[in-house]
């Protein structure tokens, strides 16, 4: 009898060991990453970057069925006994009657499957750059949800402060939502393949919009998330909501930088006779950045006609930076912002590593600004 029990129990302990190992022994609680200090454990969200690395590897190897499998069912990040998935990020919808301004603005009233359908279509067509880029849009979508849910928790706490303290607790309340949002933004690990913050870093370098060597959007977003964490801990709904509006502005600027860099790179790639795959990648990222930029512009009360003009200028069959730039400038003006905040493409940086690519006249980028770093940062922080 004793031996039979041991044969039954040992596999159970082995299963539990494997499960806890899969969970990972690390924690973000009390740690600091890229200018942000975590108040809770959100290691599961950090581990989602491993899923993204594996999806990228599968796409690079041409194994799109594996990429779809990881996207749909997950691989490295556990929530209890189930895996987190990018599919959930893409298809998430708030509960009935719950208003989430950032998330709802991105969704624009579309059904739960709108982004998931786009991702699966890109995978089915073996369009790796588009699929990978849209998965990051799904991350942005869930990032918005976490920021919005943090505000909902703060507001609910204020309705009954005596009994709702858990809603602003570090471990599970609004500060935890902000921690999750930061992990989605920055990845939370130096080994992350691609994150929203790495997009901002690349765009800052390519468009020369950095301050002391760091993308000003990354610097500003880190400050904003720190402010959200403070407001969440204090149960300050007014401060939280004001900072949430800043988050929307930073994402809008990220999208403007994204389409500018992508259309410039696409035109230069054609002119330099780069491989078709490289041209297609640049064109795919025009679509990726437009996917979230257009809803953000409309949510910022930019006239729909101007947004449509921008779409037309960016989605021509032949990419043209000179055709897109006036439409970008009009939209930037409609936002009350300045082109110094968006930046200018740097030919030598964007084409780094391209052999035999020395155009007599690269696409014009407009007048060069003096003391660019100081002027960009000042324009950004005082507006």
Secondary structure, DSSP 8 states (H G I E B T S, - for coil): -HHHHHHHHHHHHHHHHHHHHHH-S---TT-EETTEE-SS--HHHHHHHHHHHHHHHHHHTT-HHHHHHHHHH-SS-EETTEE--HHHHHH----TT---HHHHHHHTT--TTHHHHHHHHHHHTT-HHHHHHHHHHHHHHHHHHHHHHHHHHHHHHHH-TTT-GGGG-TTTSHHHHHHHHHHHHH-SSTT-S--HHHHHHHHHHHTT-EETTEEHHHHHHHHHHHHHHHHHHHT-HHHHHHHHHHHHHHHHHHHHHHHHHHHHHHHHHHHTT--HHHHHHHHHHHHHHHHHHHHHHHHTT--HHHHHHHHHHH--SS--HHHHHHHHHHHHHHTT--HHHH----HHHHTTT-TT---SS--------TTHHHHHHHHHHH-
